[in-house]
Amino acid sequence: MKKFVAVAGNIGVGKSTLVTMLCDHLGWEPFFEPVNENPYLADFYGDMKSWAFHSQVFFLTHRLRSHVRLAQRAESVIQDRSLYEDAEIFARNLYLQEYISERDYQTYRELYETAMQFLPAPDLVIYLRASVPTLLKRISNRGRDYERTIAPEYLHSLNNLYEQWIDNFTLCPMLSVPADDLDYVAHPGHLRLIVKKVEEKLTGKDEVVFEPEEVARAAED
């Protein structure tokens, strides 16, 4: 049966890598967020107040279109970053930090909430949870120039909003993955453990958790 899964998480947490590895393992199709396609992104990191609204509208427009197309695909697909994060995490954070004005934010929310009435939910959202030190290390390792100026405080505020979001998210099942503890690149056992948990969630198990001893055993595989 066809499945639509979205991988969510903060900047640098490893979403794209996990999407690729899960799709290779499951034989599904990956769909990646358009980092290099956003014509406002480099300007945004240089001057957030001037370009925040433009960048967020671009991302929202792209992901609204992508969400509909992915939901209609005949084959199973995993999406790198969900539509919901654009509005509930990134746009909200920019508004709270006064990078987006009240007027622009209300316009953005009206567009988002109207579109949400017509969108089918994914079958599962996978949330990669990681601490700020882990995020900073991974951002440094991937070496994108426009990300080098991202402040720890910015990542911390995003993490707080992610936690608020997942506490109230009810549109579909969600699987939280402890990304500080799981290195699915270095340890194939960690990837197999994530796949197992994903399959359990998709088959309707009420509660799926990563037990510490389970993670330790998987690192030895």
Secondary structure per residue as TSV (DSSP state, phi and psi in degrees):
chain	resnum	aa	ss	phi	psi
A	1	M	-	360.0	136.6
A	2	K	-	-64.2	138.1
A	3	K	-	-127.5	148.0
A	4	F	E	-123.3	110.7
A	5	V	E	-119.9	141.3
A	6	A	E	-119.5	138.4
A	7	V	E	-104.7	122.8
A	8	A	E	-114.4	156.5
A	9	G	E	158.0	165.4
A	10	N	S	-67.1	170.1
A	11	I	T	-59.5	127.9
A	12	G	T	82.5	4.6
A	13	V	S	-74.6	-19.8
A	14	G	S	111.5	26.5
A	15	K	H	-63.0	-49.2
A	16	S	H	-62.3	-40.4
A	17	T	H	-63.4	-44.2
A	18	L	H	-66.7	-41.0
A	19	V	H	-56.7	-47.3
A	20	T	H	-60.7	-46.6
A	21	M	H	-70.6	-38.6
A	22	L	H	-64.3	-43.0
A	23	C	H	-65.5	-40.0
A	24	D	H	-61.7	-39.2
A	25	H	H	-73.5	-40.6
A	26	L	H	-93.8	-12.5
A	27	G	T	75.3	28.1
A	28	W	-	-99.6	174.2
A	29	E	E	-96.4	133.6
A	30	P	E	-90.1	152.4
A	31	F	E	-138.2	119.5
A	32	F	-	-104.2	149.1
A	33	E	-	-68.9	147.1
A	34	P	-	-86.6	66.7
A	35	V	G	-56.7	-47.8
A	36	N	G	-80.8	-9.8
A	37	E	G	-87.7	-19.6
A	38	N	-	-74.2	111.5
A	39	P	T	-73.2	-6.3
A	40	Y	T	-103.3	-9.0
A	41	L	H	-65.1	-47.6
A	42	A	H	-62.9	-40.6
A	43	D	H	-63.6	-38.6
A	44	F	H	-60.0	-46.8
A	45	Y	H	-68.0	-23.9
A	46	G	H	-81.9	-31.6
A	47	D	-	-152.0	85.9
A	48	M	H	-61.8	-40.0
A	49	K	H	-66.0	-36.5
A	50	S	H	-75.5	-29.3
A	51	W	H	-120.0	0.9
A	52	A	H	-61.3	-49.5
A	53	F	H	-62.7	-43.9
A	54	H	H	-60.4	-45.5
A	55	S	H	-64.8	-41.8
A	56	Q	H	-69.7	-36.5
A	57	V	H	-65.2	-38.8
A	58	F	H	-60.6	-50.6
A	59	F	H	-61.5	-42.5
A	60	L	H	-63.5	-45.1
A	61	T	H	-60.3	-46.4
A	62	H	H	-62.8	-46.1
A	63	R	H	-75.7	-27.4
A	64	L	H	-60.3	-48.0
A	65	R	H	-63.8	-44.1
A	66	S	H	-65.5	-40.3
A	67	H	H	-59.3	-45.0
A	68	V	H	-63.4	-45.5
A	69	R	H	-64.1	-41.9
A	70	L	H	-67.9	-37.5
A	71	A	H	-64.4	-27.4
A	72	Q	H	-91.6	-8.3
A	73	R	-	-64.4	148.0
A	74	A	S	-80.1	-26.6
A	75	E	S	-99.3	159.3
A	76	S	-	-68.4	142.9
A	77	V	E	-143.1	147.8
A	78	I	E	-120.2	126.1
A	79	Q	E	-100.7	134.4
A	80	D	E	-83.6	107.0
A	81	R	S	74.0	133.4
A	82	S	-	-91.0	160.6
A	83	L	H	-58.3	-39.3
A	84	Y	H	-61.9	-33.9
A	85	E	H	-63.9	-33.3
A	86	D	I	-56.0	-47.0
A	87	A	I	-85.0	-47.3
A	88	E	I	-80.3	-22.1
A	89	I	I	-111.8	-66.4
A	90	F	I	-73.5	-49.1
A	91	A	I	-66.0	-40.6
A	92	R	H	-64.2	-42.4
A	93	N	H	-61.7	-42.7
A	94	L	H	-65.4	-35.6
A	95	Y	H	-66.9	-46.1
A	96	L	H	-62.6	-31.2
A	97	Q	T	-88.7	4.5
A	98	E	T	66.7	28.1
A	99	Y	S	-86.3	-21.8
A	100	I	S	-117.5	132.0
A	101	S	-	-72.4	162.6
A	102	E	H	-56.9	-45.4
A	103	R	H	-62.3	-47.6
A	104	D	H	-66.5	-37.6
A	105	Y	H	-66.7	-40.0
A	106	Q	H	-64.9	-38.1
A	107	T	H	-62.8	-44.1
A	108	Y	H	-60.9	-47.4
A	109	R	H	-64.0	-38.9
A	110	E	H	-63.1	-40.8
A	111	L	H	-63.1	-48.4
A	112	Y	H	-61.9	-49.2
A	113	E	H	-68.2	-32.3
A	114	T	H	-66.8	-45.7
A	115	A	H	-63.5	-36.6
A	116	M	H	-60.9	-25.7
A	117	Q	T	-66.8	-18.7
A	118	F	T	-113.5	1.2
A	119	L	-	-98.1	134.4
A	120	P	-	-74.3	146.5
A	121	A	-	-80.7	153.9
A	122	P	-	-65.5	169.8
A	123	D	S	-79.7	-24.6
A	124	L	E	-162.0	141.8
A	125	V	E	-113.5	126.8
A	126	I	E	-99.5	119.4
A	127	Y	E	-104.4	117.5
A	128	L	E	-87.7	112.9
A	129	R	E	-100.9	126.3
A	130	A	-	-145.1	151.7
A	131	S	-	-76.2	163.4
A	132	V	H	-61.1	-43.6
A	133	P	H	-57.0	-39.7
A	134	T	H	-64.7	-43.0
A	135	L	H	-61.6	-45.8
A	136	L	H	-62.2	-39.7
A	137	K	H	-64.3	-43.0
A	138	R	H	-73.1	-34.2
A	139	I	H	-63.1	-43.6
A	140	S	H	-62.5	-40.7
A	141	N	H	-65.9	-32.7
A	142	R	H	-86.5	-14.4
A	143	G	T	65.8	35.8
A	144	R	-	-82.9	122.2
A	145	D	G	-57.2	-43.0
A	146	Y	G	-72.5	-9.2
A	147	E	G	-95.7	-7.1
A	148	R	T	-66.8	-22.2
A	149	T	T	-93.8	5.0
A	150	I	-	-66.3	125.2
A	151	A	-	-83.9	147.7
A	152	P	H	-56.0	-35.4
A	153	E	H	-63.2	-35.3
A	154	Y	H	-65.3	-45.7
A	155	L	H	-64.7	-37.8
A	156	H	H	-63.5	-43.3
A	157	S	H	-65.0	-36.8
A	158	L	H	-65.0	-42.7
A	159	N	H	-58.5	-42.2
A	160	N	H	-61.1	-42.5
A	161	L	H	-68.8	-35.3
A	162	Y	H	-60.3	-43.4
A	163	E	H	-65.3	-40.0
A	164	Q	H	-63.1	-40.7
A	165	W	H	-64.4	-48.9
A	166	I	H	-69.4	-26.5
A	167	D	H	-66.1	-23.8
A	168	N	H	-116.5	5.1
A	169	F	-	-81.1	123.4
A	170	T	-	-131.4	5.8
A	171	L	S	-72.0	-27.8
A	172	C	S	-160.7	170.4
A	173	P	-	-61.2	150.4
A	174	M	E	-131.4	137.9
A	175	L	E	-116.1	117.7
A	176	S	E	-91.5	126.0
A	177	V	E	-110.4	124.6
A	178	P	E	-75.5	88.8
A	179	A	T	-72.2	-18.1
A	180	D	T	-66.1	-34.8
A	181	D	T	-95.1	-24.9
A	182	L	-	-102.7	118.4
A	183	D	-	-111.2	87.9
A	184	Y	T	-77.3	-7.0
A	185	V	T	-82.4	-46.4
A	186	A	T	-81.1	-28.4
A	187	H	-	-122.0	103.8
A	188	P	H	-55.8	-30.1
A	189	G	H	-63.6	-33.0
A	190	H	H	-67.5	-39.0
A	191	L	H	-64.4	-43.5
A	192	R	H	-62.9	-35.6
A	193	L	H	-65.0	-43.4
A	194	I	H	-62.8	-43.9
A	195	V	H	-58.3	-43.8
A	196	K	H	-59.1	-45.0
A	197	K	H	-67.4	-38.5
A	198	V	H	-61.1	-46.9
A	199	E	H	-62.9	-37.2
A	200	E	H	-64.6	-42.6
A	201	K	H	-63.2	-43.9
A	202	L	H	-69.1	-19.9
A	203	T	T	-94.7	4.7
A	204	G	T	98.5	13.8
A	205	K	-	-66.2	137.9
A	206	D	S	-67.5	-45.0
A	207	E	-	-133.0	123.7
A	208	V	-	-126.6	118.1
A	209	V	-	-128.1	158.2
A	210	F	-	-98.1	102.8
A	211	E	-	-75.8	141.8
A	212	P	H	-55.2	-42.5
A	213	E	H	-67.3	-30.7
A	214	E	H	-67.6	-42.0
A	215	V	H	-63.6	-42.0
A	216	A	H	-63.2	-44.5
A	217	R	H	-61.9	-40.4
A	218	A	H	-65.1	-30.7
A	219	A	H	-67.8	-20.6
A	220	E	T	-89.0	-11.4
A	221	D	-	-73.7	360.0
